[in-house]
């Protein structure tokens, strides 16, 4: 029995990861128990306690709050989902989010954009800095000034992506492009643009990250950085 703990199973990114984990583990004779934390550290602690009491064989987790000592205390083999510098003691599988952001921003820069807004995903733990670091590094490399008015930090929710884009587009000198930390935020930004009568991508370019199925269903289709979720 293996526990798979993720922050938001309704996010198609994590449901695809879950399917990949289940297919692989079932083929090896294991069952999978899914645990959805909703970004809540107390729920994460309860999940770890459940796994320990029931003597699970292993844990797969994308931690939002729990740390190294919490995971070591379970006494179980643990694999961390997501690249984390503070959890290097554990086996880890994740995506190069920093490199993905650079790809997205390079694409927008090549299209002629110089004023690029950034909708940053908010982590309760204060972690998840790689996208923001990539954004800052990109601006430095291109000789562009960092403008706090072009950055909005919100939870990874559709409505919050919409609200963040509304805030960015209210600037007198609004961005000509927006990069969102994931596709859910980017789709929310597209709704905000359409509501304001802005043509995407002719008047406002928007790029997301993850390549969830919904990205292909928007009008126009959302430009996004694909991650190997199932693999």
Secondary structure, 3 states (H helix, E strand, C coil): CEEEEECCCCCHHHHHHHHHHHHHHHHCCCCEEEEECCCCHHHHHHHHHHHHHCCCCEEEECCCCCCHHHHHCCCCEEEEECCCHHHCCCEEECCCHHHHHHHHHHHHHHCCCCCEEEEEECCCCCCCCHHHHHHHHHHHHHCCCCCHHHEEEECCCHHHHHHHHHHHHCCCCCCCEEEECCHHHHHHHHHHHHHCCCCCCCCCEEEEEECCHHHHCCCCCCEEEECCCCC
